[in-house]
Amino acid sequence: MKFLVAIALMLSPLAVGAQTPDPSAKPAEKPVKEKKICRSLTPTGSIMATRVCNTAAAWQKFDGITAEGAQQTRDVYRMTTTGVPH
């Protein structure tokens, strides 16, 4: 029994050494932070502009939602004023 414990103690540094990371391996790269783009927005009913900063992807989504809402408003206005779609 003592013989097995002695062998286990002698082999344990080899097992620990096998688990150490390779020093030549590059560490994981940090994720690149997206550049923020700031705009001044004036809410409806206010004269004070508010500065809002978002990523390019967030502004693209915001502009799409805004354009879609404007198009819906124009469509409703056309149907109610003339009755004939243009």
Contacts in CASP RR format, 6 or more apart in sequence:
PFRMAT RR
TARGET T0000
AUTHOR 0000-0000-0000
METHOD contacts of the structure
MODEL  1
MKFLVAIALMLSPLAVGAQTPDPSAKPAEKPVKEKKICRSLTPTGSIMAT
RVCNTAAAWQKFDGITAEGAQQTRDVYRMTTTGVPH
34 55 0 8 1.000
34 56 0 8 1.000
34 57 0 8 1.000
35 55 0 8 1.000
35 56 0 8 1.000
36 53 0 8 1.000
36 54 0 8 1.000
36 55 0 8 1.000
37 53 0 8 1.000
37 54 0 8 1.000
37 55 0 8 1.000
37 56 0 8 1.000
37 59 0 8 1.000
38 51 0 8 1.000
38 52 0 8 1.000
38 53 0 8 1.000
39 51 0 8 1.000
39 52 0 8 1.000
39 53 0 8 1.000
39 54 0 8 1.000
39 59 0 8 1.000
40 49 0 8 1.000
40 50 0 8 1.000
40 51 0 8 1.000
40 52 0 8 1.000
41 49 0 8 1.000
41 50 0 8 1.000
41 51 0 8 1.000
41 52 0 8 1.000
42 48 0 8 1.000
42 49 0 8 1.000
42 50 0 8 1.000
43 50 0 8 1.000
54 62 0 8 1.000
78 85 0 8 1.000
78 86 0 8 1.000
79 85 0 8 1.000
END
